[in-house]
Amino acid sequence: MLIFFCLKFVFICFLVTVLAAVKLQHSWSQIFTGETITLRCEIQGGEGKVWKYEWTAPNTNSPPTSSEYRISRVSVSHSGDYRCRGSSDYLLTGWSDAFRLTVSFPSKPTVTLQPSWTQIYSGETVTVRCEIQGGEGAQWTYEWRAAKLNTPPTSNEYRIIRATESDSGGYSCRGRRDYFFSEWSDIITLTVSYKPKAKLRADNTAVPVGGSVTLTCSVNPSSSSGWKYYWYRDEKSSEALTTQDAVFHSNGQISVSQKGLYRCRGGRGNPVYYTEDITASNRPVVTLYPNWSEIYRGETITVRCEIHGGDTEWDYEWETNSRIKAPNQNEYRIRSASSSNSGNYRCKGRMKSSQHETTEWSDSVTLTVSDNVHSAASLTVSPDRVQHFTSDSVSLTCEGNFTEWRVRKFSEDGRLYSDCRRMTGSTCNINTSKSDTAVYWCESGSGEFSSAVNITVQNDGNGPILVSPVHPVTEGASVSLSCSLRTQKILSNVFFYHNDKLIQNDTRGELKISAVSKSDEGFYKCQYSGRESAQSWMSVKGEQDQKIFYFFLTYRYHASSVPKILISARGYRVPTGGHLLFNRS
């Protein structure tokens, strides 16, 4: 510091140090191609002055003269050293230290499941995670495309606390940072199945004197890893067996020397998720498949004898009061049921290795086969959709080897109309009104019934309708749902909902499902310009499945001319073969 005294004035002269520095506006440690960044030149020690700026940078012919250097859609060629300096009047700073900018390509995100089991069961907890390699430390916001997400999370993890079958489907993700988006990840498929039941086998059901019996517990499919097995004795015991009660082997096996009723169950994860348990007993169980309480003539049903703790080691004996004698096998398949198959069925097993060792008789199961319903008719609807506008022309055509037809309906207000008002041959023609919202089926002159279909009519002529199939869709088939106005124009920019949850919110005009599964079954609706369609049920059936259709009725009605109509629920089943049966729950 220099000090000069001159008369009454004091002059203080000093040297000011002015430094320039280049800084990145964002605190990102990694920059990706396509992003927008800003570099700032900061001059310390020259406050109050008006500065002009100079820059040195790679890949530029005309660097800016301001304090900010903005690069839109940065590329790899922008990588390199950046320096700046400032000038004001006759003052010129030195060049700043180099700021090294590195721009790289972002990797494609990956979706992983934790735990990484190939099969998840209902009630389990699973975490779906989005990972971006090379983007560690970046402040990402995440977007998800998921099977069942009404409000997708913005974090990199999606935790499903109690998984259900509706959580099955494809999951993919991408990262977003400001206005930059990464690629969408590949889709990972999550499959959620019904809660499994452990399988229990015994090498013998009689404990020899001084010996032991080996019990084996397993959970299928065996590819689902992570299972541990828990053993119990006596039906009411909740305390698992210890090494004092049994000899524990690997692979879910134990050896026991004390007689009793044994149970096992599988468990995995933390907290432990348990399967249903299974009991080792020599008392057989008779089951029906499908397990409907009433079967109709012509249907196929299997009567099965199950002995826990044994399989091919048993001979089977049946006792029934039906007119058809059951064979001595564990399964009795009735391919075309008739009333002669009606009766009580029970079974017992006899060990092949010792014909003196037999099980107890099982409890009886009653099979009832009815002859009063026939199924040789079908119904088609044109146009083939559930929802229609008022004044639409709709044709319902009956098909089958019959000459006399009538189309019947069960309306929203609970009234049953015997005949279509405008019947031409086998076709009913309707000029729709609100009162035509109903369930329809065909009936021949000799009493054959088709499966039933739902038809709904919308009063709002300006709102959209959902275009969805009238009949059930077979598993594995493809289906497209769309949204339409009265002009019959297929709309774009449509939102689609499944069971009131948004499943598609981009600009496509159709909801396409390439391979329908049971999890796709449910209520669907669409939304266009803030207006929603009514919702319609889409049923999914396997080749051997019963067909399920749903509609809404709150009335009770019974008529002898229509088989088994007693309304108190929102559904009915049409068994394989096409018989009409409303739920009676």
Secondary structure, 3 states (H helix, E strand, C coil): CEEEEECCEEEEECCCCCEEEEEECCCCCCEECCCCEEEEEEEECCCCCCCEEEEECCCCCCCCCCCEEEECCCCHHHCEEEEEEEEECCEECCCCCCEEECEECCCCCEEEEECCCCCEECCCCEEEEEECCCCCCCCCEEEEECCCCCCCCCCCEEEECCCCHHHCEEEEEEEEECCEECCCCCCEEECEECCCECEEEECCCCCCCCCCEEEEEECCCCCCCCCEEEEEECCCCCCCCCCCCCEECCCCEEEECCCCCEEEEEEECCCCEECECEEECCCCEEEEECCCCCEECCCCEEEEEECCCCCCCEEEEEEECCCCCCCCCCEEEECCCCHHHCEEEEEEEEECCCCCCECCCCCCEEECEECCCECCCEEEEECCCCEEECCCEEEEEEECCCCCEEEEEEECCCCEECCCCCEECCEEEEECCHHHCEEEEEEECCCEECCCEEEEEECCCCCCEEECCCCCEECCCCEEEEEECCCCCECCCCEEEECCEEEECCCCCEEEECCCCHHHCEEEEEEECCEECCCEEECEECCCCCEEECCCCCCCCCCCCCCCCCCCCCCEEECCCCCCEECCC
